[in-house]
Amino acid sequence: MSHTIRLWQCQACRRVLLEQDECSARERYDAMVAEAAGPGAEFVREAAWPAYRASLRRCRCGSKRRLRRVESMPGQLALHLDGVVLQ
C-alpha cells in the first residue's frame, strides 16, 4: 500500500503542515477530550468537533489566507509538522 505525504505551507508564517485524513484527526481529538474527561464529556466531544475540525484547516498563527501546496522542499524534513485536515 502506497501512502502519499502531502505538505502545505501557511503563506503568512511559512509553517509547514502535514495533511492528515479525517480518521487520524478524530482519534487525536478523542484522545484530547478523554484527557479532560468530566461531567458532560460526551456532549463536549460532539459539540466541539466541528470547531476543532475547522481549526485544522487553518494555521495556528490565525491567518485566514489559503494554504499553499508544497511541491518540493530542499534538504531534509526532520521538522515538527502540524497536522491539517483538508477535504
Beta strands, then each sheet from edge to edge (+ up, - down):
strand 1: 7-9
strand 2: 16-20
strand 3: 68-70
strand 4: 82-85
sheet 1: 3+ 1- 2+ 4+
end
